[in-house]
Amino acid sequence: MAVIAIRCGCAITLHAEGEVTHSAQEENPGRQGRNSIVSMKTMGGRQFWGDVYFFRGWRIQQNVFTGHYRLLDEKDRRHAVGSREFCKESLERAKREHKLQSMSGTAVVLIHGIIRSSKSFHQLKHQLQQAGYLVVVFDYPSTRVEIQRAAGYLHETLESLDGIDTIHLVVHSMGGLVVRAFLAEHEDRRIERMVMMGVPNVGAQLADQLKHRWLYKTVFGPAGQQLGKDPEGWIAQLPIPDFEFAIIAGGRGPKSNGFNPILEGDDDGTVTVESTRLPGATDFILVGCPHSFLMAHEDATAATIRFLQSGAFRSAGAREPIRAPLGK
């Protein structure tokens, strides 16, 4: 129960940062099929919506329960509710009214982990924008759907990025598994590089310890049951990316027991360092930071931007690749 309390503490911190992970649905499910022009700030509910379309900060999202859609602007104000076609038409009007230019160049897609949202990348988002990237914030209902369905939302969002020539991905925790699940069914040759932060690439020992507990199942939903460490399990069948990717792990160093005493070896409090190591990575770095704060850690964010720009975490260009074991 102490471990659950730690995770709940993180959730409370998220709320303090303005991130709402669980709340009542905003629109009445009875509105499905009704098209409405509305202009108001949303009340959160991020665990009930999945992004399906992106254009310069504007997003069309689908409600995971009712199937209807909404159009949000870059400040999370809702402008339309109803069918996908109606929201797309409303976006086209917004493009004309606001004189929004077509997208082009390189985009960086930010993909959050379980029980989090794109707001967890707030600091890194601004740093990437200052570096000249078009930043695509991607939200999906991480506690309400299996990882495969989240990958479907990602596929639709990437398909919507008309005019973008190159795509980089920055993922945290389960977000990396969403990408690998996407790669099992789809491909996008525009993807060039990816940075994985605290991703349980070989499964999470903590999920194995907690997955049968009622509170864990309630909070983490169906995706939480997929996170276990099983050599023959679902995660083990996921493909390794065929583009450049690098891994940032949180921990206290190779001679340490990590942040969480119930985990074996070094860890970030949630994911062990060993479980982040995916053969094929072109670079690896360890930072002294707990799991939930990797996206805002100064060394991690600087290394992320450096890798996207140069293909190496370190300013000198030296890499620490992760190679497959002999015989594989």
Residue, then its C-alpha position, 0 to 999 in steps of 0.5 A: m500500500a505504501v507504493i500505491a500511496i507514492r503513486c497517488g502522491c504523484a497524481i496529486t502533484l499532477h493536479a497541483e500542476g493543473e493536470v486533471t487525470h480523472s474527472a466527470q465527462e464534460e459533454n452529455p453522452g446523449r449529445q452523440g450525433r448532435n453537432s454544436i458550436v461551443s466556445m468555452k474552457t474545458m474542465g479536464g477529463r483527459q482520461f476520457w479523450g484520445d487525439v485523432y487530428f492535430f493542426r498547429g496546436w488545434r486538436i480533434q479528440q474522440n470520447v472513449f465512452t460515447g464515440h463523439y468528438r470535440l475540437l480544442d484550440e491550443k489553449d484547450r478551449r473547446h470550439a465544437v462538439g459532435s461528429r468528426e466531420f463537423c469538428k473537421e469543418s469547424l477546424e477549417r473555418a478556424k484556419r481561415e478566420h485565424k489565418l493559420q499557415s500550413m504546417s511544414g518542416t520537422a515536428v516533435v511528438l510528445i507522448h505521455g505515460i499512464i495516468r499522465s497527460s501532455k501537460s507533463f511535458h510542459q517545460l520540455k515543450h517550450q524548450l523544443q519550441q525555442a529550438g525551432y520545432l513544431v511540437v505536437v502534444f498527443d493525449y490519449p486515455s491511458t487508464r481507459v483503453e489497452i495500449q493497442r487502442a492508444a496506438g490507434y489514436l497515435h496512428e490517426t494523429l500522425e496521419s493528420l500531420d500534412g506538410i511535415d517532412t520529418i517526425h521525432l518522438v519523445v516518449h515517457s514511460m508507457g508512451g514508449l510502449v504505445v509507439r512500439a505497439f504502433l510500429a507493430e501495425h503501422e509505419d511512418r517513414r517520416i519518423e527519424r529519431m526517438v528519445m525514450m524516458g523511463v520506458p519499461n521496455v522489458g516490462a515493469q516489475l512493479a506492475d507484476q507486484l501490484k496488478h492483482r490489487w483492486l486499487y491498482k486495477t481501478v487506477f491504472g485500468p486495462a493498460g496497467q495489466q499489460l505492463g508486467k515483466d514476462p519473457e513470453g508476454w505481450i511486451a516481449q513481442l513488440p518490435i524494436p524501432d527501425f529508426e534511431f532511438a535513445i534511452i534515458a533512465g532514472g536512477r542513483g547509479p550502478k552501485s545503488n539500490g535505486f529510489n524504491p527499496i522493493l525493486e531489484g537493482d537501480d531504479d527511478g522509483t517505478v521502473t528499473v534501469e535494467s528494464t529500460r534497456l532495449p537492444g538496438a538503442t543508439d545511445f543511453i544515459l542515466v540521470g539521477c531523477p525519479h520517474s515522474f520528473l524525468m521530463a523536466h530534469e535539466d540534464a534529461t531535457a538538454a540531452t533530449i534536444r541534443f539527440l534530436q539535433s545530432g543523434a547523440f546525448r553528449s555534447a562531445g558526440a560519444r555514444e553508449p549504444i545498447r547492443a543485443p546479447l551474443g547469439k541474438 
